[in-house]
Amino acid sequence: MLTRSNQDIEGATSQAQSNSAAPMLLVVDDDPAIHDYLDLVLSAHGYRLIHASNGAEALGCYQSRQPDLILTDVVMPEHGGVALIYAVRAIDPLIPIVAMSALPSSNLAMVEKIGANALIHKPLEISPLITVIAGLCQLCKSTGMQKG
């Protein structure tokens, strides 16, 4: 179940940035409903989005588009989030990666050990997700790591 409030979406427009300056996020999930929902909410918060449905597709998007942050599901068919995190970390040890999963926390300890900067549990709650994304993007911007 996806959770959001009108306040999350309506309040976002005041925070929206110009498209050319907005951080670019690569959203990776095999569920089209997650893509639709995150597109609505994150776009309203001023982020530009690239979408991929599995880790292999995401790796290609990463290499061609150079996003500022990766938001990936952990469990997906055809090259899941764990394999994606390993592959991206081999290329870029600094890009922020946020992992999403409905698995219990006890099953996800390895996600942060292999390189995810944060873990967000499904069902998604927008306020914590925006806080994490904004914090990581701000950190990258303040340290000069932002690419977009």
C-alpha positions, 0 to 999 in steps of 0.5 A, spaced: 500 500 500 502 506 498 501 512 503 501 519 501 497 525 503 495 531 500 499 536 504 505 532 501 503 533 494 500 540 495 506 543 499 511 540 494 510 545 489 513 551 493 519 547 494 520 545 487 526 547 483 527 549 476 528 543 472 535 544 469 537 545 476 533 539 479 537 533 482 536 527 477 533 521 480 534 514 477 528 510 480 528 502 479 522 498 481 519 492 477 512 495 480 509 500 475 505 503 480 511 505 484 513 509 478 507 512 477 506 514 485 514 516 485 513 520 479 507 524 481 510 526 488 518 527 487 516 531 481 512 535 485 518 536 490 522 538 484 526 532 482 527 530 475 526 522 474 529 517 470 525 510 470 528 503 470 524 496 471 530 492 473 537 492 475 540 491 468 536 496 465 538 501 471 545 500 470 545 502 463 541 508 465 546 510 470 551 509 465 548 514 460 544 519 464 549 520 470 543 521 475 545 524 482 541 519 486 539 512 485 532 510 489 532 502 488 527 496 490 531 491 493 528 485 490 526 485 483 527 479 477 532 480 472 538 483 476 535 485 483 537 491 487 543 488 491 546 486 484 545 493 482 548 496 488 554 492 487 555 494 480 554 501 481 559 501 487 564 498 483 564 504 478 562 510 483 563 509 490 560 516 491 553 516 488 547 516 493 543 510 493 537 509 497 534 502 497 527 500 498 524 494 500 518 490 504 522 485 507 523 485 514 529 489 517 533 483 519 533 481 512 536 487 509 542 488 514 547 487 508 544 492 503 547 498 507 553 494 508 554 493 500 553 500 499 546 503 500 546 510 504 539 509 506 534 504 507 526 506 506 521 500 508 515 499 504 509 501 504 513 508 502 511 514 507 513 520 503 515 524 508 521 520 510 523 518 503 523 526 501 527 527 508 532 522 506 533 524 498 533 531 500 539 530 505 543 526 501 542 531 495 544 537 499 550 533 502 552 532 495 551 539 493 555 542 499 561 537 497 560 538 490 558 531 488 552 533 484 552 531 477 546 534 474 
